[in-house]
């Protein structure tokens, strides 16, 4: 029997998630991502950073559509269209936000000093974005395989194969982000050591007019960390198979996937690259607003 709606023969508990998604929470997430997408478009039109704006906007729109899928599942927990919409878009969309952060990494290194980087900054974005794209395509193939499955034994085999491919893609994305984090730490230590030796100081102090660039850096760092946390959460969530206890825990999903990506989207909108870096629109490497901060 193929279930298409909730009934005594097809209870909510028998669905993959085992619950009907909460309407209020998912509607709130939809509004937040929709607002971030609109704000990104407005900021991009005003300040530039077209590539950054495009990536973050696509990511936010994808997240918003994913939560529309979950709202459809609230009305009908057996909705196949709602399930496919949310499983594909909520897995794939954060890849666009991660790609936008890799572009910002290049901008920051070009400003602070490309000579302290072990990798030529011109290759940074292509390297990490290519890896991010590999993870994205792998997840898309896995999701497509799962979505194309039909009824019977073949369906279960395709579902399992699609799930395994999606896990591989998410894991590759997490490994890519971890490698980027190691690179950033290596760059920071090299930069800090060179600065302190050059100025014979015990502290590092970037002389400038305001602290807003520090805000830009910290916003990107936090956005990066929460997206990585989300990727790490997704690995065991998918690895347990469809309908596993972790996948059936809505509260954990809403926190470790939804809230993490919401934090990233809000920070990447509030710290829009075009506002802080006119280099996003031309070849200059000087930020629109410089920084003053002290690091022990």
Secondary structure, DSSP 4 states (H G I P E B T S, - for coil): ----S--SSS-GGGSSSSSPPPHHHHHHHHHHHHHHHHHHHHHHHHH--HHHHHHHHHHHHHHHHHHHHHHHHHH-TT-HHHHHHHHHHHHHTHHHHHHHHHHHHHHHHHHH-GGG-SS-HHHHHHHHHHHHHHHHHHHHHHHHHHHT--SSHHHHHHHHHHHHHHHHHHHHHHHHHHHHHHHHHHHHHHHHHHHHHHHT-SSEE--SS-SHHHHHHHHHHHHHHHHHHHHHHHHHHHHT-TT-TTTT-HHHHIIIIIIHHHHHHHHHHHT-HHHHBGGGTSS--SBSS----EE-
